[in-house]
Structure formats: C-alpha cells, structure tokens
Amino acid sequence: MLLILVPKETNRLHFTMQLMLTNLLGLEINYTNDLSFFENYDGPKFSYGVPVGERFLYVASNGLLFESKIYARELRHFTFEGGLVFFPVKDKDSVLPFDPFAASFYLVSRYEEYLPHLRDNHNRYMALGSDAYQQGYLHKPLVNIWSVRIKNILHKWFPDLAFTTPVYSFIPTIDIDAAYAFKNKGLTRAIGGIAKAFQNRDYDEVRHRIRVLFRLEHDPFDTFELQMQLQEKYNYRAIYFILLADYGPNDKNCPYNNRYFQRLIRYLADYAEIGIHPSYASFQQPSLMVMETARLSKILKREVELSRQHFLKLSMPETYRNLINNDIIHDYTMGYAEVAGFRASICTPFPFFDLDQDSITNLVIHPFAAMDGTLHDYMKLTPQKATETINELIQEVKKVGGTFIPLWHNPALNEVGNWKGWLKVYIDMVEEGMKQ
C-alpha cells in the first residue's frame, strides 16, 4: 500500500492518482491528511502538496487538484531532463520542479476544451488551438511518460515496491461511413447517382456505376473480404463502428434496413467488435442516437456498448454525457481530424472526468493516434511519409506500454484513385503495430 499525504481529498485528486499510480503503475494507494500518521507509517509513502522536509519523499503541488473551478491558467512551459513540462513549482524540497499530477489532469480532463476556443467548419475543437500543438508535444504521450518518471522516483526511494505496468497492444479500428460506393443504397439514390454522372458528362462513371449495380464489377468500397484476410493473417481483432443514420448531407451510408447491409454487419460481428457510429445529425439532435443505437442493437441482437462519433464531432462535456445516457461504456472519439498525435497526451484508456460536474464517470475513453483521412487529406502526406509518421507514433506508444489505436475507413483499402498506394500503408502499420 502506497500512502499519500495530502492537504485534502478531492475528486480531481482521486481521478489523477488512480490513473497515474494505479492504472499505469499497478499500485494500491490510500490517502491521509494526518501528518503524525504519515510520519509513523512504515510502508512506502510520499507527500503531495504538504511540505514534510528532506526526510520524506515530497512532490509539490500547484493547487489545481484541490480546486473545483474552471478558469484560464498560465501553463509556463520549460524543459526538464530533456522533455517539455509545465506547471512549475517553487519548492526546493520537491523531488520535481513541476507538478506532474496537475499537468496530467489538465491534459487528460481536456481542461482547455472547456475554455473559450476556436472551432472548425464542423464545429469541432481545433488541434491548432491546443497547447500540445502550439508547444510541439502532440506526438508525445506525456502522461504516460510522466508516470514512468514517477515510477523511477518511487523505485529509488522504495526499492521493494512492486509495480505492474501496462503491456503494449495494437487495436485497429475501422469506421463504416459508407459500406458501398454504389450498390445497396436504394433505387432512388442509384438513379440519382447515374443522373448526376450523366449531367457531369462523366460517362466512365456512368458505365462503372451500372456495371457495379448489375454485379458485373466489384464495388470499390467493398474491401471487407480483404480486411478479414488481413485480420486472419496478422492475428488481430479489429473494432468496427457502423453508421446507421437516416440519409442526410453528411450521413450517407446504406439504408439501415437493407438486408445486404445488415448481413454485412452480422458477418463482421462474427470476427470483430462492433460499435455505433453516431451520426453527424445526432450532434445537434442527441435523441437520434437513441434510434441509431437501437437499430444496431436489433441487428446484432445484443446491447451496444462501444461508440465513435461520425466526423469526430465531440463537444466537452455534452457529447460524453449523451453517450453515458445511452449506456455507452467505451468511446473511441478522442483524437484530431486535422493532425496525427495524442489529443489527450495519453496512449492508454482512461475514464472520462466531467469537469463541469467535478465527477469521475464510468465512461472509458480510448484515444486514437492516427487516421487515414488525417494523413491523406489534411496533412497531405505521401504513402511513404504517412508510414514514417505512423511508425514514429507506434514507437512512442511502445516505449511506455500503451495502446496504439489507428482509425481507418474501408475505401482507403481499395487501391483506387486517390487511395492508390495506401493499402501498403495499412499493411505496414499492421505489421509494425503487431510487433511487441
């Protein structure tokens, strides 16, 4: 049992210590604000925020974990032992010149997303406004790195203290925004697509659409057999997120009641985990998610517990509260659309902390680090450069025993048009990701 002397106990404190010391280091912890009890305790211990002199291990606090308000804070960055840190503390007895617990809480709680900020044309928090992007540490899982630093300090003071650290893992995830390019979308949409191609005088597309509809050519988005072959070859289990919305400007999957689409979903469920992909429209109308989740549950004949927002539309804390109200237990939305990296500066699943309500929830956030559209459309990388970027992120995750989660879409595996050469990117990622 690791005993921690604190000035008082708060939900912010419990959340952060549980994450960094229990979840990441495997330590059983307890708290006290009784100095006499702390001094007489024979086991491993340290003081957080309570000066105890040189005899005991002491980490100074900047106060964030003992507050409940949300307000703009000056982070004051500086370099320590070769890495960027913030929240400096001025206490010569502190074993560290910064508060790693407060800094970790700031990042993982997404504190900055509760403050006034710019949003993009999809009403999303912009990576460019984040501290991680502006200070150049978006590619670093700082929370995991700081946890390792704390482990080394504790081991130096208490050599017999036993740690259980996370083991690296790789979990590919695939969003099905559009299972098929042309087929199984209904007669009206099929005729409309052909008419539009005629109007644009794109006769090659007209022929292609007709041949696909008559099953004379393969639908370019139908890469699912290939995905299953790769899954079997490399022995991984993917997670699929299915869009089951009514048709709209940004929700264009097959009709949810199409029997071929439903057959595909059940086929994938035999070999992978399945989650809901809440529609673009549900961001403004949360009640739509109830309907969409019920559709998936009916198709699968079981409860739906996994989710990822379509277009990564995430607003703190409303989106996560809506997921909780819909009995979602695991969410995979935590990542940026416009740049690769670690949005919450962590590469390990963690519970959602609702800053507004100052409460720890049961919703588990699984951060992803790279998306095909990010690399291809936003960052404009070549396949070779995309592979290099992915590999660099994978190595960062492996160093700290985290979980590397990429986000892919079925059309990005078709080797057609703009995606030519990107199947190799995916395969190279899988090969590197599966190495221990």
VMD Tcl script that draws the C-alpha trace (Angstrom):
set ca {
  {0.00 0.00 0.00}
  {1.38 3.38 -1.04}
  {0.29 6.10 1.38}
  {-0.09 9.68 0.13}
  {-0.19 12.66 2.47}
  {-2.49 15.36 1.05}
  {-3.99 18.58 2.41}
  {-7.48 17.34 1.46}
  {-9.17 14.75 -0.74}
  {-10.98 15.81 -3.91}
  {-12.43 14.08 -6.97}
  {-9.71 15.62 -9.12}
  {-7.09 14.16 -6.81}
  {-8.71 10.70 -6.73}
  {-9.04 10.63 -10.51}
  {-5.44 11.63 -11.19}
  {-3.76 9.43 -8.60}
  {-5.88 6.45 -9.63}
  {-4.91 6.99 -13.26}
  {-1.18 7.59 -12.81}
  {-0.40 5.35 -9.86}
  {-2.98 2.56 -10.05}
  {-3.94 2.26 -13.72}
  {-0.45 2.96 -15.12}
  {1.76 1.61 -12.32}
  {-0.43 -1.02 -10.69}
  {-0.11 0.41 -7.18}
  {-2.66 0.19 -4.40}
  {-2.96 3.64 -2.84}
  {-4.52 5.35 0.15}
  {-4.63 8.92 1.46}
  {-4.22 10.68 4.77}
  {-4.13 14.26 5.94}
  {-2.80 13.24 9.35}
  {0.88 14.22 9.45}
  {1.59 12.13 12.55}
  {0.06 9.02 10.97}
  {2.07 9.65 7.81}
  {5.35 10.01 9.68}
  {4.79 6.77 11.61}
  {3.67 4.72 8.63}
  {6.26 2.02 7.89}
  {5.38 1.38 4.24}
  {6.14 3.33 1.05}
  {4.75 6.85 1.14}
  {5.07 10.35 -0.25}
  {3.61 13.74 0.39}
  {1.74 15.65 -2.30}
  {1.20 19.31 -1.58}
  {2.19 19.15 2.11}
  {5.83 20.16 2.86}
  {7.47 17.50 5.04}
  {11.16 18.35 4.90}
  {14.01 16.32 3.47}
  {13.30 13.10 5.38}
  {10.32 12.14 3.24}
  {9.55 11.99 -0.46}
  {7.72 15.17 -1.38}
  {6.06 16.37 -4.60}
  {4.97 20.00 -4.51}
  {1.51 20.89 -5.86}
  {0.43 23.90 -7.89}
  {-3.07 23.60 -6.39}
  {-5.08 22.53 -9.45}
  {-6.17 19.19 -7.98}
  {-7.51 20.87 -4.84}
  {-9.75 23.28 -6.77}
  {-13.16 22.84 -8.37}
  {-13.45 25.92 -10.58}
  {-12.58 26.11 -14.29}
  {-10.64 29.14 -15.48}
  {-7.84 30.05 -17.88}
  {-4.45 29.19 -16.41}
  {-0.90 30.20 -17.25}
  {0.94 26.95 -18.03}
  {4.53 28.31 -18.11}
  {6.45 25.69 -20.08}
  {10.10 24.80 -19.54}
  {12.49 21.94 -20.25}
  {13.36 19.39 -17.58}
  {15.63 16.38 -18.18}
  {15.25 16.74 -21.94}
  {11.46 16.97 -22.02}
  {8.88 19.74 -22.02}
  {6.94 20.22 -18.77}
  {4.63 22.85 -17.31}
  {3.04 23.92 -14.02}
  {6.38 24.77 -12.32}
  {6.58 24.71 -8.53}
  {8.99 26.75 -6.41}
  {9.90 24.48 -3.54}
  {13.49 23.32 -3.06}
  {12.38 20.21 -1.16}
  {10.18 18.94 -4.01}
  {11.64 15.99 -5.87}
  {10.41 17.57 -9.12}
  {10.42 21.21 -10.29}
  {6.91 20.83 -11.76}
  {3.63 19.24 -10.73}
  {3.22 16.12 -12.93}
  {-0.13 15.23 -11.39}
  {-1.74 18.62 -12.07}
  {-0.24 18.74 -15.56}
  {-1.56 15.24 -16.32}
  {-5.02 16.13 -15.04}
  {-5.05 19.28 -17.18}
  {-4.28 17.23 -20.29}
  {-6.44 14.17 -19.71}
  {-9.50 16.06 -18.46}
  {-9.24 18.19 -21.63}
  {-9.37 21.26 -19.42}
  {-8.57 23.59 -22.31}
  {-11.61 22.35 -24.24}
  {-13.89 23.75 -21.54}
  {-12.40 27.21 -22.03}
  {-13.32 29.58 -24.90}
  {-11.78 28.28 -28.13}
  {-11.98 28.33 -31.92}
  {-13.95 25.68 -33.78}
  {-13.67 24.46 -37.36}
  {-16.39 24.36 -40.00}
  {-17.74 21.15 -38.44}
  {-17.98 22.80 -35.01}
  {-15.06 20.78 -33.65}
  {-12.33 21.85 -31.26}
  {-9.28 22.62 -33.38}
  {-5.94 20.95 -32.78}
  {-4.21 24.18 -33.81}
  {-5.58 25.86 -30.68}
  {-4.36 23.16 -28.31}
  {-1.33 23.60 -26.09}
  {0.10 20.29 -27.36}
  {0.10 21.53 -30.96}
  {1.39 25.01 -30.17}
  {4.19 23.73 -27.94}
  {5.14 20.81 -30.20}
  {4.39 17.82 -27.99}
  {1.30 16.43 -29.73}
  {3.33 13.39 -30.80}
  {4.31 12.60 -27.20}
  {2.10 10.71 -24.70}
  {3.32 12.97 -21.88}
  {1.04 11.50 -19.22}
  {2.47 8.02 -19.77}
  {6.00 9.44 -19.85}
  {5.49 11.31 -16.57}
  {4.04 8.19 -14.97}
  {7.22 6.32 -15.86}
  {9.24 9.16 -14.32}
  {7.22 8.88 -11.10}
  {7.78 5.12 -11.11}
  {11.56 5.63 -11.29}
  {11.45 8.09 -8.37}
  {9.34 5.76 -6.24}
  {11.63 2.82 -7.06}
  {14.67 4.82 -5.99}
  {13.10 5.64 -2.61}
  {11.39 2.27 -2.14}
  {13.32 -0.48 -3.98}
  {10.95 -3.22 -2.78}
  {7.81 -1.52 -4.13}
  {6.25 -3.81 -6.76}
  {4.87 -2.24 -9.94}
  {2.57 -3.67 -12.61}
  {2.84 -1.58 -15.73}
  {0.65 -1.79 -18.88}
  {1.69 -4.01 -21.76}
  {1.77 -2.58 -25.28}
  {-1.17 -3.50 -27.50}
  {-2.43 -2.70 -31.00}
  {-6.13 -2.30 -31.85}
  {-7.10 -1.36 -35.44}
  {-10.45 0.39 -35.72}
  {-12.49 0.95 -38.88}
  {-15.37 3.38 -39.42}
  {-18.01 2.36 -41.93}
  {-19.38 5.68 -43.10}
  {-20.33 4.15 -46.45}
  {-20.18 0.38 -46.77}
  {-20.55 0.58 -50.55}
  {-19.93 3.27 -53.14}
  {-22.83 2.39 -55.46}
  {-24.72 -0.75 -54.55}
  {-27.29 -1.44 -51.83}
  {-28.26 2.20 -51.46}
  {-31.79 2.03 -52.84}
  {-33.26 2.74 -56.26}
  {-33.69 6.49 -55.81}
  {-30.07 7.09 -54.83}
  {-28.82 4.73 -57.55}
  {-30.75 6.57 -60.28}
  {-29.74 9.94 -58.81}
  {-26.05 8.98 -58.87}
  {-26.23 7.90 -62.51}
  {-28.13 11.04 -63.48}
  {-25.57 13.25 -61.79}
  {-22.73 11.46 -63.58}
  {-24.58 12.00 -66.90}
  {-25.05 15.66 -66.06}
  {-21.31 15.98 -65.42}
  {-20.63 14.09 -68.67}
  {-18.59 11.55 -66.74}
  {-19.55 8.59 -68.88}
  {-16.86 6.35 -67.41}
  {-18.53 6.72 -64.02}
  {-21.93 6.07 -65.55}
  {-20.66 2.78 -67.00}
  {-18.88 1.94 -63.74}
  {-22.00 2.57 -61.65}
  {-24.19 0.48 -63.94}
  {-21.74 -2.42 -64.02}
  {-21.45 -2.40 -60.22}
  {-25.23 -2.27 -59.81}
  {-25.59 -5.27 -62.12}
  {-22.84 -7.10 -60.21}
  {-20.54 -7.09 -63.25}
  {-17.82 -5.16 -61.38}
  {-16.72 -5.04 -57.77}
  {-17.94 -2.12 -55.67}
  {-14.81 -0.04 -54.88}
  {-15.75 0.46 -51.22}
  {-16.32 -3.26 -50.62}
  {-12.96 -4.18 -49.11}
  {-14.35 -6.34 -46.33}
  {-13.10 -9.74 -47.54}
  {-9.62 -8.22 -47.77}
  {-9.95 -6.89 -44.24}
  {-10.88 -10.34 -42.93}
  {-7.94 -11.88 -44.78}
  {-5.55 -9.37 -43.20}
  {-7.09 -9.93 -39.78}
  {-6.57 -13.68 -40.10}
  {-3.04 -13.34 -41.50}
  {-1.78 -10.99 -38.78}
  {-3.93 -12.38 -35.96}
  {-5.56 -9.20 -34.69}
  {-9.15 -8.35 -33.81}
  {-10.47 -5.05 -35.14}
  {-13.31 -2.84 -33.98}
  {-15.90 -1.56 -36.47}
  {-18.10 1.49 -35.96}
  {-21.25 1.44 -38.08}
  {-23.20 4.48 -39.25}
  {-26.92 3.66 -39.17}
  {-28.40 7.11 -39.62}
  {-31.19 8.28 -41.84}
  {-29.85 9.78 -45.08}
  {-28.55 13.33 -44.78}
  {-25.91 15.71 -46.22}
  {-23.17 14.15 -44.06}
  {-24.77 10.78 -43.30}
  {-24.74 8.69 -46.49}
  {-24.43 5.05 -45.57}
  {-26.74 2.36 -46.89}
  {-30.32 2.35 -45.60}
  {-30.21 0.66 -42.22}
  {-32.94 -1.80 -43.23}
  {-31.16 -3.02 -46.37}
  {-30.81 -6.78 -45.93}
  {-27.39 -6.94 -47.60}
  {-26.07 -4.20 -45.32}
  {-27.46 -5.95 -42.26}
  {-25.91 -9.22 -43.44}
  {-22.55 -7.45 -43.72}
  {-22.84 -6.11 -40.16}
  {-23.60 -9.57 -38.77}
  {-20.74 -11.03 -40.80}
  {-18.28 -8.53 -39.36}
  {-19.62 -9.17 -35.85}
  {-18.51 -12.80 -36.16}
  {-14.88 -11.69 -36.40}
  {-14.68 -8.28 -34.73}
  {-16.12 -5.97 -32.09}
  {-18.94 -3.73 -33.30}
  {-19.86 -0.25 -32.09}
  {-22.22 2.52 -33.10}
  {-21.09 5.49 -35.20}
  {-23.46 8.26 -34.03}
  {-24.50 10.37 -36.98}
  {-23.44 13.88 -37.88}
  {-27.03 14.96 -37.31}
  {-27.10 13.47 -33.81}
  {-24.55 16.04 -32.65}
  {-27.30 18.66 -32.73}
  {-30.12 16.19 -32.01}
  {-28.86 13.78 -29.33}
  {-32.16 11.90 -29.35}
  {-31.22 10.50 -32.79}
  {-28.53 8.41 -31.17}
  {-31.18 6.50 -29.23}
  {-32.77 5.44 -32.52}
  {-29.47 4.64 -34.24}
  {-28.15 2.58 -31.34}
  {-31.43 0.68 -31.14}
  {-31.10 -0.18 -34.84}
  {-27.64 -1.66 -34.32}
  {-28.73 -3.50 -31.19}
  {-31.63 -5.07 -33.10}
  {-29.37 -6.17 -35.96}
  {-26.81 -7.69 -33.59}
  {-29.39 -8.95 -31.09}
  {-27.33 -7.61 -28.21}
  {-26.60 -4.40 -26.34}
  {-24.27 -1.82 -27.88}
  {-21.51 -0.55 -25.58}
  {-18.92 0.95 -27.98}
  {-19.09 4.23 -29.87}
  {-17.19 6.69 -32.03}
  {-18.64 9.99 -33.25}
  {-19.08 10.43 -37.00}
  {-16.75 13.20 -38.27}
  {-15.20 13.03 -34.77}
  {-17.77 15.59 -33.62}
  {-17.03 15.93 -29.92}
  {-18.01 18.71 -27.57}
  {-16.95 18.59 -23.93}
  {-18.79 17.51 -21.84}
  {-22.15 17.32 -23.66}
  {-21.20 14.57 -26.13}
  {-19.87 12.26 -23.45}
  {-22.88 12.87 -21.24}
  {-25.10 11.84 -24.13}
  {-23.11 8.63 -24.56}
  {-23.44 7.86 -20.86}
  {-27.19 8.45 -21.05}
  {-27.29 5.91 -23.89}
  {-25.45 3.27 -21.84}
  {-22.25 3.52 -23.87}
  {-19.29 2.27 -21.83}
  {-16.38 2.75 -24.26}
  {-15.79 5.67 -26.63}
  {-13.10 5.93 -29.32}
  {-13.52 9.55 -30.48}
  {-10.57 11.12 -28.64}
  {-8.30 12.25 -31.47}
  {-7.96 15.04 -34.01}
  {-9.16 15.11 -37.61}
  {-6.56 17.57 -38.92}
  {-3.32 16.27 -37.38}
  {-1.99 12.97 -36.03}
  {-0.96 12.62 -32.41}
  {-2.30 12.29 -28.89}
  {-5.18 14.70 -28.25}
  {-5.23 14.00 -24.51}
  {-1.44 13.40 -24.36}
  {-2.01 9.81 -23.27}
  {-1.98 6.46 -25.11}
  {-3.86 4.41 -22.53}
  {-7.63 4.14 -21.95}
  {-8.86 6.36 -19.14}
  {-12.19 7.28 -17.50}
  {-13.96 10.45 -18.56}
  {-13.77 13.16 -15.88}
  {-16.66 15.62 -16.14}
  {-15.08 18.94 -15.21}
  {-18.37 20.83 -15.06}
  {-19.80 18.37 -12.56}
  {-16.42 17.68 -10.92}
  {-17.08 13.95 -11.13}
  {-15.47 10.72 -12.27}
  {-17.64 8.71 -14.66}
  {-17.74 5.08 -15.81}
  {-17.29 6.02 -19.47}
  {-13.88 4.80 -20.67}
  {-12.09 6.91 -23.31}
  {-9.86 5.07 -25.80}
  {-7.67 7.67 -27.58}
  {-6.60 7.06 -31.17}
  {-3.38 8.46 -32.62}
  {-3.71 8.48 -36.42}
  {-6.48 8.47 -39.04}
  {-6.22 7.70 -42.73}
  {-8.07 10.90 -43.69}
  {-5.84 12.97 -41.43}
  {-2.68 11.73 -43.10}
  {-4.09 11.79 -46.64}
  {-6.50 14.74 -46.77}
  {-5.39 17.16 -44.04}
  {-1.65 16.59 -43.74}
  {-1.28 15.78 -47.47}
  {1.33 13.09 -46.84}
  {2.63 10.63 -49.40}
  {2.12 6.96 -48.53}
  {5.80 6.68 -47.58}
  {5.69 9.73 -45.30}
  {2.43 8.53 -43.79}
  {4.08 5.22 -42.89}
  {7.01 7.04 -41.30}
  {4.64 9.22 -39.25}
  {2.64 6.20 -38.08}
  {5.77 4.26 -37.16}
  {7.07 7.17 -35.09}
  {3.82 7.24 -33.12}
  {3.86 3.47 -32.67}
  {7.38 3.65 -31.22}
  {6.28 6.32 -28.75}
  {3.45 4.07 -27.61}
  {5.68 1.00 -27.33}
  {8.16 2.88 -25.12}
  {5.53 3.36 -22.42}
  {3.50 0.18 -22.86}
  {0.46 1.99 -24.23}
  {-2.23 1.03 -26.73}
  {-1.86 2.15 -30.33}
  {-5.25 2.71 -31.96}
  {-5.43 3.80 -35.61}
  {-8.65 4.91 -37.34}
  {-9.23 3.68 -40.88}
  {-12.11 3.57 -43.38}
  {-12.98 0.78 -45.81}
  {-12.50 2.91 -49.02}
  {-8.88 3.64 -48.03}
  {-8.02 -0.01 -48.74}
  {-9.34 -0.16 -52.31}
  {-6.20 0.94 -54.22}
  {-8.41 3.12 -56.44}
  {-7.97 6.79 -57.34}
  {-6.52 8.96 -54.58}
  {-6.12 5.94 -52.29}
  {-3.72 4.12 -54.61}
  {-0.70 3.06 -52.56}
  {-2.47 3.33 -49.21}
  {-3.22 -0.36 -48.80}
  {0.51 -0.81 -48.23}
  {0.38 1.95 -45.60}
  {-2.26 -0.04 -43.73}
  {-0.41 -3.36 -44.06}
  {2.90 -1.80 -42.98}
  {1.13 -0.26 -39.99}
  {-0.38 -3.62 -39.02}
  {2.97 -5.37 -39.33}
  {4.74 -2.77 -37.21}
  {1.84 -2.48 -34.79}
  {1.71 -6.21 -34.13}
  {5.40 -6.41 -33.21}
  {5.98 -6.47 -29.48}
}
mol new
graphics top color blue
foreach p $ca { graphics top sphere $p radius 0.5 }
foreach p [lrange $ca 0 end-1] q [lrange $ca 1 end] { graphics top cylinder $p $q radius 0.2 }
display resetview
